[in-house]
């Protein structure tokens, strides 16, 4: 069965600052390049969908890819304009697949700001997939986690916690990552139902109606969020 990869780069990078984190260059390559190159290198996927924020972002990456990849690889990329929120961006890519491609496929969804995804991660997800079961990369929580009533905030940088707090049992907690992979027809149906019902969500696995296999990742799947994350990624790459 065919595999498609959806790579999301349409976020606003609000916590990163003025610069576009997915276009930021590390060792001469845009951050978004690293994820794509890993997906491409696995030879698992027949097509890639880049969900971009605007024409400027698309043009920068397109120009880079044209200088780096062959016309054959470029023909496997479809550019999709993203939405205001992540869920609308994913749904936009799913709609393109539904209208223009074979729906009898598995789809892998990945945040382009996670440049350290590995071939092994993708292969582990791929062998865990079935029509009835999705596969999600995740790692175990190793720290104590407190649930805080955000109404107690003084401001975003100064959180005062009084009596309304809960400590969650970390042995039951998993930190969800990307990629996340699902049988396309089921995920598309779930997305349409959720958006029609005006649900809000930030994670694909939270709306998937089938069972989910958690694929444990013991490696570092860094998500570029703040400027200092770029410094860390550069050090790891050096």
N, C-alpha and C positions, 0 to 999 in steps of 0.2 A: 504494500500500500504506500502511496506517495506521502512524503513529509514536506511540510512548508514551515518556514521560520519567519516569525514576525518579530522585528527588532524595533523597539520603541525609543525614539529620540525626541519626542515632541514636548517634553516637559519644559517648564519655564525657568528652571535652574535658579529659583528664587533664593535658596540658601547658599548657592555657590557664588553669587555676586553678579556683576554685569556681564561677565564672559559666559559663553555657551559651553557648558562642561563637556558635552558630547563632541564639540569641535576643537576643544583644547588639545594641543599637540603634546605628545609624550614620545620622546626619541624620534620626532619627525612625523609621527602618525596621529591622526585624530583619535580620541578615545573610542568613538563609535566604530572605528576600523577594527579594533582588537576583537570585539565580539563577532563581527561579521567574518573575519578571517578564520576564527576558530570554527564557526558553524560551517563555512565553506570547506575547510580542510578535512572535515569528517567524511565527506562524500555521502552524507545521509540525505541531504535535501535536494529537491528538484527546483525549488523557487524560494525567493526571499522577498519579504515585504518590509520596506523601511517606512515607518510612520513618522513623518517629519513635522516640525512646527510651522515653518513658513518657507517661502521660495528661496530666501537667502540661505537658510540652513541646507536646504536641498541642493542648491547650486554649488555650495562649497564642497559638499561630499561627492556630488556627481563629478565635479572637476577632478577631485583627488582620485576617485575610482577609475576615471577614464585614463588617467596617466599610469595607473598601477595594474589594472586588470585587462584581460582580453575582451573582445567584443562578445564572445560566447558567454563569459561570466556576467557581463553587463546585461545581456539579454535575459538573465534569470532574476533580475531585480525589478520590482515594481514599487514605485513611490506612491505613498498614500498620505494625504493631508490629515493631520491629527486633530483631535478635539480639545476642548477646554480642560477636560479631565482625562485621566488615564483610561477609564472605562469606555469613554467615547472614542478614544484613539484605537483601542483594541477592536471595538465594534465596527469601526470604519474599515479596518483591514479584513475582518471577517466578512463584511458585506461584499468587498471586492472579490474575495475568494468565492463566495456564494454565487455571484453574478458572472464571473469570468473564468473560473477554474473548476476543476473537478472537486466536488465536495466529499468524495470518498477518499479521505486522507486524514492524517494526523497533523496537528498544528502545534508548533513549539513557540511559546511567547517568552520574550526575553527583554529585560531592560538594558538599553544600550549603554547605560552608565555603569554597568557591571562588566568591566573589560577583562576580568581574570577567569572567566569561565573556561573550562578545559575540555579537550576532546573526550577524556574519560567521563566527565560529568554528562556530556551529551549522549554518549554511548550507553551509560548506565540508565539514563531516562528512557532511551529508545527501547531497550530490552525489557523494561518494566511496563510498557504500554500495552493496552488491549482496547478493544471497542468499548468494553464496560468499565475500564479502569484508567484514570489519568495518572500521571507521574509528576511529582513535584520535588524539586531539589530543596533541601532543608538541612538545618543543623540543630543539634540539641542545645537548649538553653543551659549555660554553665554558671550564670550569675543569679543572685537573688533578684527577683523582679517584684516591684511594688506597683500596685494599681492605685493611681492618684485621682481624686476628684478634682478635675481641672478648674472647677469653680473657686478653688482656693488660691488660684494664681494671684500674685501681686502684679507681675508682668511676665513676659515670656522668659526672662533671664533670672527671675527671682521667684521660685515656687516655695510657698510655705505649706507644709503638710501638717494638719492638725489631727483630729481624731478619725476622719473619714479616709482610711487607707486600708489596703488589703495586700497581703503578701501571698503570691501565687506559688503553688507547688511546682518547682522547676523540673522535677522528674517527669512531669506530664507536658512540659512545654517544648515546642519546636519553633525555631525561627524560620519563617518561610522565605525562600529565595526565588530567583529565576535562573534558568528556564523552568517553565511549567508546560507540560505537554498533555494534549487531550485529543480524543476523537472529534474531528471537526463538526459533524452533524449535531452531536449532542451539545457541544459547547456553544455553537451558534444558536441553537434553540434556547438554551439557558440564558444567553445574553439578551436575546430578543424579549424573552419573558421578563427578565429582571428590569430592563430599561422601560418596557411598557408599564411595569408596576412602579416605576420611578424609584427603584432601589438605588442606593449609593454604595459603592464598594471600591476597594483599592487593590484587590487581589482576585485573580481569575479562579483560583481553587475554591474561593468562598461561594461561588455561584454554581459550580459544576455539580450536577445532580448525581453523578456516578460515584463509585468508590475511588479513593485516591491512595496511591502508593507513595509514601515518603521515601525519597532516595537520599540517604544521609551523605552529606558533604563534609568531610573533615578538613578540607583545604580552605584557603582564604578566597572568598568570593566577594571581594571588596566592591562596595557601591559608592561611586563618586558622588558625594553630597556637598561637602565643604571644600574650600580651596586647599586646605591642608591634606585632603585625601589625594590630590594630585601629587603632592610631594612624596607621600608614602608610595604611591604607585610607581613614581619615577625611581625611587630607591630600590623597589622590588625588581624593576625591569633592568636595572644597571648591573 
